[in-house]
Amino acid sequence: MAIEPSDAVNVLKTIASHLIDVSRNEQNFKRLPDIFWGYFARGHDNRDRKFGVILTYSEREKDIDELIKMYEQWVINQDPEKK
C-alpha cells in the first residue's frame, strides 16, 4: 500500500502541531543534558497506520551522523525485494 500525499501532509501537520505545543512550555526543557537532547513521538492516522518522529539536537556532529546512518540502515532492511 502506498502512502497517499494527503496522508503524509496530515501526519506532518500533526507532528508540527505537537512540536509547537512542546516548544511553548519551558518546563519541557528544564532537565536537559548539557550537550544533547531528543524528542520522539508516535501516532497513527485515520486508517490506523503508524508513524513516528525523532528529533535530535547535539553539539557533537558525530551523534547526528550516527543516528542518520542507523536510519539509513533501517531503510535498507525494509526493502521488500530483500525479504
N, C-alpha and C positions, 0 to 999 in steps of 0.2 A: 504494500500500500504506500503510495507516495504522499508526501507531506504537501498539503494544499497551501498555496500562498496566503490565503486568508487565515488559516490556522497558525502559520508562522507569525503573521502580524499580530494576532490575538495573544499568542504566547509572549512575544516581546513587549506588548503593551502591558500585560500583567506583570512581567518582571520589572519593567521600568517603574510602574506604579508602586510596587513593593519596595524597590530600592529608594525611591523618593521618600516613602514613609519612614524607612530605616534612617535615612540621612537627616531627617528633621528632628531626631531625638538624640541629643548628645550623650545621653546615658548609654546608648548602644555602643559607645566607643570608649567608655571610661577605663576599662581594664585591658586595653590592647597591649600586646608585647611592644617592645621598643622599635623593632626593625621590620616587622611584617604583620599582616592581618589578612583574614579571608572572610568571605561571606558566601553561603550557599543556600539555595532554595530548591525545593521540589514542588511539583504541581502536576495538574492534569488538565486537559482541555475538555470541551463538552462531549467528546467521543471517548472519554476516559483513556486517552493516550497520554503517556507520561512525558514530562520534561524536567530538566534540571539546569541550574546555572551555578557556576563557581566564579567568584570574583576574588582576585588575589592582589595584594599590594606587598611589595618587598623592596627594601633598599638594596638587596643583592639581586642583580640581573640574573645570576645563575639559577636562583629559585624559580623565577618565572620561566626561564628556558626549559628547566627540567619538567615543570608542570605541563608545558606545551608539548614536550616530547612524549610524556605519558599519555596525553590526549591523542596525539597523532598515532601512537602505537595502538591505542584502544580502537581508533577508527579503522586501522588496517585489519585488526582482528574481527571487525564487524562485517567485512567484505563477504557477501553471500556466496561468491564464487569460491572462497576458501573453505566453506563449510560443507 
